[in-house]
């Protein structure tokens, strides 16, 4: 059973996204957590980093920058 869903909206902050995910994984302990990253058309390799280092994260790759509110509600 899932305890928590974590949604992260990203736009061109690859290094911060990686640190956020690493920190979040350390913090969840025994909780059953799903991570969802919604990327707003980053051009810094954020999506490739998520696919390579965090393949278990659900990644939504927007084809345009939809803004924080829209992306968060996807």
Phi and psi in degrees as a GROMACS rama.xvg file:
@    title "Ramachandran Plot"
@    xaxis  label "Phi"
@    yaxis  label "Psi"
@TYPE xy
-79.4689  129.894  UNK-2
-93.0594  -31.1301  UNK-3
-157.029  141.051  UNK-4
-114.572  131.833  UNK-5
-115.936  121.564  UNK-6
-109.432  127.637  UNK-7
-122.688  121.31  UNK-8
-94.873  129.881  UNK-9
-125.753  142.454  UNK-10
-150.63  100.665  UNK-11
58.1368  39.3379  UNK-12
-131.568  56.6374  UNK-13
-51.5415  -49.9173  UNK-14
-63.2678  -41.9734  UNK-15
-68.5972  -36.3871  UNK-16
-62.939  -45.2561  UNK-17
-60.8788  -45.7455  UNK-18
-65.0033  -37.1967  UNK-19
-62.4359  -47.0821  UNK-20
-65.1014  -42.7076  UNK-21
-60.3805  -45.2257  UNK-22
-65.2906  -41.3863  UNK-23
-64.484  -42.2726  UNK-24
-62.1845  -36.8256  UNK-25
-68.0632  -33.7793  UNK-26
-81.2169  -22.162  UNK-27
-75.5966  -20.1313  UNK-28
58.7256  -125.785  UNK-29
-91.5999  2.34017  UNK-30
-67.1658  146.842  UNK-31
-88.1918  108.649  UNK-32
-124.804  140.482  UNK-33
-111.299  139.523  UNK-34
-111.393  132.352  UNK-35
-124.838  121.31  UNK-36
-107.925  124.428  UNK-37
-107.463  114.215  UNK-38
-100.368  128.496  UNK-39
-95.4605  61.7378  UNK-40
61.1807  47.0872  UNK-41
-65.0775  147.372  UNK-42
-113.196  14.851  UNK-43
-107.261  11.7609  UNK-44
84.5958  13.5531  UNK-45
-57.1489  -46.2126  UNK-46
-64.7615  -42.139  UNK-47
-62.2892  -39.4078  UNK-48
-62.3609  -44.9262  UNK-49
-62.0967  -46.3329  UNK-50
-60.6972  -39.6234  UNK-51
-76.8791  -47.8913  UNK-52
-95.0853  -22.3784  UNK-53
-135.649  62.6275  UNK-54
-63.4005  -18.8547  UNK-55
-80.343  -11.8526  UNK-56
-76.489  134.914  UNK-57
-77.4774  120.312  UNK-58
-111.842  124.884  UNK-59
-109.93  117.938  UNK-60
-104.124  101.76  UNK-61
-73.1047  144.134  UNK-62
-85.1794  -5.87379  UNK-63
-149.802  164.124  UNK-64
-79.9732  104.727  UNK-65
-86.6456  -7.87152  UNK-66
90.4759  162.684  UNK-67
-64.0618  -49.3466  UNK-68
-61.6733  -49.0596  UNK-69
-61.1986  -48.806  UNK-70
-60.8957  -39.6241  UNK-71
-64.4058  -31.8693  UNK-72
-88.3578  -6.40913  UNK-73
